[in-house]
Amino acid sequence: MTTFRNHSAEIMQHLKDTKRPVILTVNGKAAAVVQDAEAYQHLLDLAAEASGAEGIRQGLEDLKNGRTRSARAVFDEIRAEHGIPR
């Protein structure tokens, strides 16, 4: 952390140039990760894509294993729970 405080401009330039995170340590142990904003946004975008792909994979697995219900059954249940007439 001390090095980051004393050399923050150089470290920020390094982050911008490399797009790679820097791990800050306290007493030799990882304490924080500093990352360029653009690289962080890219990481968030990748996570969102992976999450979508995982959701699709799980849905297909549910379909394959018969863990599904018809839309009519789901809507009927929602109507019954909320007192919505048909």
Residue, then its C-alpha position, 0 to 999 in steps of 0.5 A: m500500500t505504501t508503494f501505491r501511495n508513493h507511486s500512484a501516478e506510475i502505477m495508474q499509468h501501468l494499469k492503463d498500459t497493460k490492462r492488468p490488475v495490480i495486487l496491493t499487499v499489507n505485511g506481505k498479504a494481498a489486501a486489495v486489487v486495483q484495476d483499470a476501469e476499462a479492464y474492469q468493465h470488460l471483466l463485468d461484461l465477461a461475467a454477464e455473458a458467462s452468467g447468461a450462458e450458465g442460465i441457458r445450460q441449466g435450463l437445458e439440463d432441467l428440460k432434459n431431466g424433466r424439471t419443467r412445468s407448462a406456462r399454463a400451470v405457472f400462470d394459474e399458480i400466479r393467478a391463484e396466489h394473487g387472486i387474479p381472475r382468469 
